[in-house]
Amino acid sequence: MEHQIDFLVIGSGIAGLSFALKAAEYGTVAVVTKKRTIETSTNYAQGGIASVLGKDDSFELHMQDTLNAGDGLCHPHVVEMVVKSGPESIANLLRMGVEFNRRESAAETLDLGREGGHSRNRIVHAHDMTGRAVEEVLVARANEHPNIVIYENHLLLDLIVQHRSLKAGSFSLDHRDTCRGAFIFDSDSREIHVFLAQVVLLCTGGAGKVYLYTSNPDVATGDGLAIAYRAGARLANLEFVQFHPTCLYHPITKNFLISEAVRGEGARLIDKGGHAFMAGYHPLRELAFRDIVARAIDTEMKKSGDDCVFLDITHRDAAFVRKRFPNIYEKCLSLGIDITKEPIPVVPAAHYMCGGIVTDRQGKTSIEGLLAIGECACTGLHGANRLASNSLLEAMVFAQEAAHYCETNIKAFRRRELQDIPGCDYVAPPADEQANGEMVLIAHNWDIIRRLMWNYVGIVRTDKRLKLAQNHIAQIRMEVREHMPHIPLTSDLVELQNLALVAELIINCALERKESRGLHYNVDHPSRDDVHYGRDTLVMRREAVDFLCVMTGRVLSRKGKGVK
């Protein structure tokens, strides 16, 4: 099946839906999401959105806090643009109906919280479910808009990119010039659809599932990063993986984050003996930058041999805790933990990719017609470490900038012809015993990758462990590649291929940076080196890879014309 629209948006989080709602005012929009529309990282964001709204705050202070967190790699002009756009972004959400918490003493005033690395209270929140509050409003607005169609359970396979060096009408899956659409897999019907678009926007989120422990939802498999890399786009700074210090540690739950706002309200990190240890690591203690807190917890766990540490907020009034953190309170209580009476067991977990697809201030990538916004993008805002609650703000600001760029150029986009683009005659491999037997490769290799990355490419790294991980990942990718043509095409298979590629790219970037900076800490290179590494780490694909051809064991074709 073939679809033609003006804008193809891959992802239904705050970045994708914010752009879609703006772009739908002057064009047709298809939003493709690989699970349900609501199943996004935005929906799981507990903390809030940072913005200068308090009388004691200023743009300069927010900018300096962001630069300090980024440890020398932020792009100052991007930091300034995002920070100064904060108040209007919050105002837009309020106009759309998002209900942020307000102060009891002054109902017209937003209740501003503080999180690690912030010098002022500037975090707006909706209790401890800010992302969900924003996501629900955006989804409702998108469902009501006549120019937006949402395709659930549809997975991006690869981009369709036109060669600059070939004559008009020639297309390939490897990069030369312009993105003209994408191949999308319908997980329900198991059919591959061709989506043609004037602009393709990647808002695919992060890659937390590359690690064994993560706060991310199951959809965070790095699809946008892998697909953009295969298409020839530039990526940067993938070594900077932010580990959130406090993910709930419990045998029957996963991915549940204990918001940094809990520490912002005075919670202390303690060991099993009740000793508060953060004073020995940083003057800001629990409110130090996330990389510092995560390494401190990791160090304490390794020294003691314990499986976790504890977050204690029992000294605060119980009624306040229940009202301020209703979701966290109820979740923990359901597991037998009353956070008003006992500390919460926590461990660090992979949380946010600070690197990604390189973009300019309008979200444009190195491929014409391909934009990227949100966690999958590397805009220059976060540098080597993201300041808490800057991510949702970044997504809204860049959605606005990208939409403005598209509105300005929509007439020029529509003058480009979309013709003779290849389709895909995919035929599933037969369900024989060999195919069924090789399905175990997916679960097995998925588990190996996540454990390998956690143990060798985690919070604290060494050159030896990175090189071992590089060799292991290369072997896994080769094994999966050899068996893929014999395995039925499923979302699990696609995600495994993408996850393995992203793991390899993270390792390669980490090996390239022979220093310690921000989220990248290497015991063999413990000092920051501005002379040699005060720059972004750029990666690009060196040779063409026809992903779909490898998966199907055949050449894509339409009307007898193959893609060479």
Protein Blocks (a to p, Z undefined) as FASTA:
>chain_A
ZZddfbdcedjbfklmmmmmmmmmnpccddddfbdfklcfklmmmkbccddfbfkbcfkl
mmmmmmmmnnopacfklmmmmmmmmmmmmmmmmmnopacdddfklmkbccddddehiabd
cbdcehjllmmmmmmmmmmmmmmpmkbccdehiacfbdcdddfkbcehiacfbdfkbccb
dcdddfklopacddddfbdcddebpaklmpmbdcbdfklnolmmmmmmmnopacehklmc
cddfbdcddfkbghiacdfklmmnopacddfkopafklmmofnlmmmcfklmmmmmmmmm
mmnopabdcddfklpcfklmmmmmmmlmmmmmmnopafklbccddddddfbdfbdcdddf
kopafbehiacehjlbcehlnmmaccehklmmmmmmmmmmmmmmmmmmmmmmmmpccehi
acdddddddfdfklmmmmmmmmmmmmmmmmmmmmmmmmbccfklmmmmmmmmmmmmmmmm
mmmmmpccdfklmmmmmmmmmmmmmmmmmmmmgcdehjbccfklmbccfklmmcccdddd
fbdcdfklmmnopacdeehiacZZ
